[in-house]
Amino acid sequence: IRPLPASLRLALQAACVVLGCRVELPAQVENLVIETGELTTLGPNTYALNTLLRNQGNLVLAWPSIELELTDANDKPVLRRVLAPADYLPRGTPAAIGFGPRSEQPVTLHFTLAGLQPSGYHTFVFYP
C-alpha cells in the first residue's frame, strides 16, 4: 500500500464531506510495537506507567488504542482499561495527522487507584 499524495488526500476528504464518507489513515497493527516500560508508585494509590510506542512500518498510521491490564502478584488481572489516542498523546498533538513511519512516541500515564495495589502490568495495542 502506498500513501496518497497530500493533494489527492485533500481532494478525497473534500469529496467525502459531500458524499458522507471518510478518508482514514491505514491501521496496520502488525507494524506497531509497545515496549516493556516501567510501572512506578508515586505515592499512596498513585502510579505512573512509562513506555514507548513504535511504528516500525513505512507508512503514516492511525494512532492505535492501548489496553492496559494491571496485575496482582500472581499475574492475575485486577483492572483493565482501554486508552484512546486522546488519553495518551501529549496535549496539543492532533491524532488526525497520524503516527509517522519509523517513529516512536513516549507514553506516560499517571493514575490513582483506590483499594488496588498492582504488582505488574501488560499492554496491548489494537485498532477498535
KAMO-V735176 format. One record per backbone hydrogen bond with DSSP energy under -0.5 kcal/mol. CO is the residue of the C=O (numbers start at 0). NH is the residue of the N-H. If there is no record, write none. Layout:
CO;NH / CO;NH
This chain:
4;8 / 5;9 / 6;10 / 7;11 / 8;12 / 9;13 / 10;14 / 11;15 / 12;16 / 13;17 / 14;18 / 15;19 / 15;20 / 21;23 / 25;27 / 25;61 / 26;28 / 27;30 / 28;31 / 30;55 / 32;34 / 32;53 / 37;39 / 37;49 / 39;41 / 39;47 / 42;45 / 44;112 / 45;41 / 45;42 / 46;110 / 47;39 / 48;108 / 49;37 / 50;106 / 51;34 / 52;104 / 53;32 / 53;55 / 54;102 / 56;101 / 59;25 / 60;98 / 64;125 / 65;67 / 65;82 / 66;68 / 66;123 / 67;69 / 67;80 / 68;121 / 69;77 / 69;78 / 70;118 / 70;119 / 71;74 / 75;71 / 78;69 / 80;67 / 81;83 / 82;65 / 83;86 / 83;87 / 84;87 / 84;88 / 89;92 / 91;93 / 92;94 / 93;96 / 94;97 / 97;99 / 98;60 / 99;102 / 102;54 / 104;52 / 106;50 / 108;48 / 110;46 / 112;114 / 119;70 / 121;68 / 123;66 / 125;64 / 125;127
